[in-house]
Amino acid sequence: MFQSKFLLLAICLVSVMLVIYFEIQVTQIENGKQKLELVVARLQVRELEQRRLAQARTGVPDSARNSVVIYNRVPKTGSTSFVGVAYDLCKQNGFRVLHINITGNMHALSLANQLRFAENVSHWDAIKPAFYHGHVAFVDFLKFGVNQPIYINIIRKPLDRLVSYYYFLRYGDDFRPHLIRRKHGDKMTFDECVELAQSDCDPNNMWLQIPFFCGHSADCWEVGNEWALSEAKRNLLEHYFLVGVTEELGDFIKVLEATLPSFFQGASVHYETSNKSHLRRTAQKLNPSPDTVARIQSSKVWKMENELYEYALKQFYHTKRRTLSVKDGGSVEKEQNFMYEKIRPK
């Protein structure tokens, strides 16, 4: 009997000790959890403070640190002048500029390289924020399952672009004046070229801005393809943050400064006061005669390219009116704010 009572007492004692032990363990776990939560909270506060300090040092908001701008520049549209501004501002505004160089100066990428390009640009975090530029047709990043970058571009009157390129191949420019161009020594004027129906002034050569906005589909590069024009306009409207025009490059830069200050803060003043406003001029260029203009403008390709130009110009004017206002003879950013109210539940 005594042994049974002793055994029962021992079991009770052990049970009590186990309960106390587990209570102590639970308490320690809860205390450890609280300490861990406190450490995590402190780390989060420290990270937030570091972000604030970094933003204060660089002036770049944290949300802009992963931004990627792609300028798939159309040849002979004033792109060298614009890119020169980006290179001058990249250090002080805290972003990197990268030139996209494609084998053989091709304007289209293979399907495999489109995928590699989209993934590389999206996942190369160490280089962000970044400004990419190059003569390459529009690449739809969404097609490859990654986020679309911020696309911008500049478009030019199609005949002006063709004439500029025609004389550029013969006389070069003041950017690299000693470089011998492909048609160096050919003194034929653009008017004479049109009169003789030569290939260098063929209106089909204007078919470039449409495919640059259309993209990499086969129809984009088929001269005179109506779908390509529609697709180019659709992409311009849906996938491009801003498209400016060569004739109003200064206002294009002002709108970018107002809307993307992390990249273009100080760009308009720099453009107006430095030598970047006309960084590359064709060394010698003669305006075509009225007869030549009429003949070129009667072509199907000019009409289609001009339709895209007019469409881009309309969109640019609409954006400019909503972004800038005239003050003291110049353009300044419009003052506009938005707020949230009537938030429920409280």
Phi, psi and omega in degrees: 000315180298321180294323179296317179295320180296319179295319179295319179296320179296319179296319179296318181296317178297319180298316179297318180295321177296318178299315180297319180299314181293324177296320178296318180297317179298317179297317179296320178297316179296319177296320178296321178297317179296319179295319179297317178298322179293318179297316179299317179298318179295320178297320179295319178296318180297317179297318179297319180293322177296321178297318180295319179294319178297319179294321180294325180286319187260340184076007182260116178300150181301325181294339181267355185290336179257013183287144175229124176251131176242122177250093180275078193295132174278133180301144175061045176235014183089016186292327181296320178297316182292316180295327177301323177295317180299316179297323180289331185263348190300321183290312183288334179264358172074043174224167180251148177246131181229134177266130177272111183249115182256140180310130177068019181054033178288153182259354181234146179259151172294163180301317180298319180285332172299315179296314179298318180298312181298315181291320181296312180297320184288324189256356180277075186291330184296337183266349184281152354291147188223148177238109179262142176215146178174160180279081183220141180292159180306132176246122180277101182296329182297331178299333184253015172076023177234164184293143178287132175285181177272106180271136171225162178196171177229138182236154185228156174305128190300320180290320177300320180294319180295315180296317180299317180292323180301311182283333177299319181293342183258324187240354181070202181215178181275003178280315173227076190294338185266000179280126180279121183272168189299325183255023181304133180096346178277113185266003182296131178282166179295321177301314180296322179298316179293319181299323181269001179056046179281160185290330184293338181246017177299128179305335178297339178292345177285347182288081181218317181292323177299307179296330178297325178271333181290312177120216190252005177293151182302320182295337181298328186258007175273113185304127177083009182287123184292323178298323181300318178297315179298319180293322178298317179293321179295314179296319179302319183282321189265332188244352181256129178294316180202136174235120179259183178235146183304320184293344180229049182297323179299316179289328175301316180293322179296319178294319178296320179296323180286330187256333178232063185296334180297335176260319194246019176300126181084004186291319185294317179295318179298318181295321184281333186255347180261188179267020183273349185293333177220067186288330184224110176243137174297132189300321180215128183210129178252133178292139180291154180287161177304324179294318178296317179301316181297320181293318179294318184288349176276352182280152179295319183295317178300316181299320180289315179295322179291327176298318177295318179299312180297324178295316178295320180297318179298315179295321180294316179299321179298314179293319181296318180298325181276349184252321186243153173227157182272129179213125180054039178081359180235178181255132177230160180291135177291143177274118179209135178229161172223155182217167177249140178211173181054048182278127181227149351288157181288000000 
